[in-house]
Amino acid sequence: MSDTTNRRGWLKAAGASLGALALGACDKIGMDPKAVGFVSKAEGLTRRVQRLVIDRKALAREFTPADISPVFKPNGSISPSDADYRAHLLKGFADYRLVVDGLVERPLALSLEEVSALPSRTQITRHDCVEGWSAIGKWTGARLGPLLDKAGLKKNARYIVFHCGDTLEETLDGSGQYYESIDLIDAYHPQTILAYQLNDKTLPVANGAPLRLRVERQLGYKQAKYVMRLEAVEDFSHISRGNGGFWEDRGYEWYAGI
């Protein structure tokens, strides 16, 4: 076994342990400042170690058709009840437009047909969930890098925020709307795509239709479903609770590399 494989195994185990901590004590973390501080420090350590020993531009392992899981388990929302999403679903997403805005030179509003015409990639990869299960699926989608180039990122853009069509909980501060974010290293990784097909079929609603982020070097909770809008930002402190994602706002690590 190579040194890189050993390192990845160690880091995955460490990340899973920290993820399990957040998963098992989500509510307590949200109420205890000391716990939040511990998770934040652990996140920073994980990110620094990841970047020290692993090339973030390296490809995630890809598998063969024979390895594809019989069922790709849906998780989290499986049929959003949000009014806007239901309206798009009833029309077969005919009126859907992927909005790309924020720190871009040329804001976009693309139909699914236009998204599918962008440079694409097909890959068979493994999805690793922080809950402890994995599944292998074949994904086809638009590469995120060329899409961002089409919009033209401004010089001060550092992160891409994915605004999604599902609300996981009703809260007074509106923080139940699902969102996620990645930096430009992951955004321009060749395996980072907006998937519109799973296993050679149109992406099912339960798995994130019409578009789902696949950022294959990170854990499952980073793979945002029901993507409606991409926003290029300099930082994400002003969005929701300011930690860069729905689960990150509830104690999970922002950087979930494996």
Secondary structure, 3 states (H helix, E strand, C coil): CCHHHHHHHHHHHHHHHHHHHHHHCHHHHHHCHHHHHHHHHHHHHHHHHHHHHCCCCCCCCCCCHHHCCCCCCCCCCCCCCCHHHHHHHHCCCCCCCEEEEECECCCEEECHHHHHCCCEEEEEEEEECCCCCEEEEEEEEEEHHHHHHHHCECCCCCEEEEEEEEECCCCCCCCCEEEEEEEHHHHCCCCCEEEEEECCEECCHHHCCCCEEECCCECHHHCCCCEEEEEEECCCCCCCCCCCCCCHHHCCCCCCEC
